[in-house]
Amino acid sequence: MFDDRTVLVLGAGASRPYGFPTSSELRKLILGGGGAIKTIEARGFADPIREAKEHEAEMVQCAMQRPQLMEQFRTVFRGSQRISIDSLIAGGAGGDLAGSFEAVACNVVTSIIMRCESRAKLDGDWYQWLLEFLIAE
């Protein structure tokens, strides 16, 4: 099908039909507070308040059990007005804390994605059409 090695680069929205967050939902979940609770409620969890508390505990854990570091990270992310956490980190956000911020960013994204994977709906939508196309060639 392809003569050269091919890589598909997809944005966060490509996995939305399967229950994964878009970049703006990911931002709200990372920033916590009311935006996170609304996002959790919209995602259909049976007990969104319990889920939000568990999510918040995981966010602190992602900051190496340092609540102050998580709050500093959130303050910088919120103030940056960046939608993409990747763009924030690539820009060297955090100054002296840039290395710590990079670790926090990796941890929070991993945590959120893993939580979504357990609820993922992997049937239907475009992934299967792509597979059919690849197999047919």
C-alpha positions in Angstrom: 0.0 0.0 0.0 2.7 2.5 1.0 6.1 2.3 -0.7 7.8 4.2 2.2 7.5 3.8 5.9 4.4 5.8 7.0 3.4 7.3 10.3 0.0 8.6 11.2 0.1 11.6 13.5 -3.2 12.1 15.2 -4.5 14.7 17.6 -6.3 13.9 20.8 -9.7 14.4 19.1 -9.0 11.3 16.9 -9.6 9.0 19.8 -12.7 10.9 21.1 -15.2 8.4 19.6 -13.5 5.7 21.8 -14.0 7.6 25.1 -10.6 9.3 25.3 -10.5 13.0 26.1 -9.9 15.8 23.6 -7.0 18.2 24.4 -9.4 20.8 26.0 -11.0 18.0 28.2 -7.5 16.9 29.1 -6.6 20.5 30.1 -9.7 20.7 32.3 -8.9 17.4 34.0 -5.3 18.5 34.6 -6.3 21.9 36.0 -8.9 20.3 38.4 -11.7 22.2 40.1 -15.1 22.8 38.6 -13.9 22.2 35.0 -12.7 18.7 35.9 -15.9 17.8 37.7 -18.0 18.9 34.8 -15.8 16.9 32.4 -16.0 13.9 34.7 -19.8 14.2 34.9 -20.1 14.6 31.1 -18.0 11.4 30.6 -20.8 9.4 32.3 -19.3 8.2 35.5 -21.9 6.7 37.9 -20.5 8.7 40.9 -18.8 11.8 39.5 -18.0 13.3 43.0 -16.2 10.1 44.1 -14.5 9.9 40.7 -13.4 13.6 41.0 -11.9 12.9 44.5 -10.0 9.9 43.2 -8.8 11.9 40.2 -7.5 14.7 42.5 -5.7 12.2 44.6 -4.1 10.7 41.5 -3.0 14.2 40.3 -1.1 14.8 43.6 0.4 11.4 43.2 1.5 12.4 39.7 3.4 15.3 41.2 5.5 12.8 43.3 3.2 13.3 46.3 4.0 17.0 46.4 0.7 19.0 46.4 2.6 22.3 46.2 4.4 21.1 43.0 1.0 20.1 41.5 -0.4 23.5 42.3 2.6 25.3 40.8 2.2 23.2 37.7 -1.5 24.0 37.4 -0.9 27.8 38.0 1.7 27.9 35.2 -0.5 25.8 32.9 -3.6 27.9 33.6 -1.7 31.2 33.2 -0.2 30.0 29.9 -3.6 29.8 28.3 -2.2 26.9 26.2 -4.7 24.2 25.3 -2.0 21.6 24.7 0.1 20.4 27.5 2.7 19.3 24.9 3.1 22.9 23.8 3.5 24.1 27.4 6.3 21.6 28.1 8.0 22.1 24.8 8.2 25.8 25.6 10.2 25.1 28.7 7.5 26.2 31.2 8.4 26.3 34.8 11.9 27.8 34.6 14.0 26.1 37.3 11.2 23.6 37.7 11.0 22.7 34.0 12.4 19.1 34.6 9.8 18.6 37.4 7.1 20.0 35.2 7.9 17.7 32.4 7.7 14.7 34.8 4.4 15.9 36.2 3.0 16.4 32.6 4.0 12.9 31.6 2.5 11.4 34.8 -0.8 13.3 34.6 -1.4 12.5 30.9 -0.5 8.8 31.5 -2.8 8.6 34.5 -5.8 10.2 32.7 -5.3 8.0 29.6 -5.0 4.8 31.7 -8.2 5.7 33.5 -10.0 6.2 30.2 -8.6 3.0 28.7 -10.5 1.0 31.3 -13.8 2.5 30.0 -12.8 2.7 26.3 -15.2 1.7 23.6 -13.0 0.2 21.0 -15.6 -0.9 18.5 -16.8 1.1 15.5 -15.8 4.4 14.1 -12.8 5.1 12.0 -10.1 2.8 13.5 -11.9 -0.2 12.0 -12.3 1.5 8.6 -8.5 2.2 8.6 -7.9 -1.5 9.5 -10.1 -2.7 6.7 -8.3 -0.4 4.3 -4.9 -1.6 5.4 -5.9 -5.3 5.2 -7.4 -4.8 1.7 -4.2 -3.6 0.3 
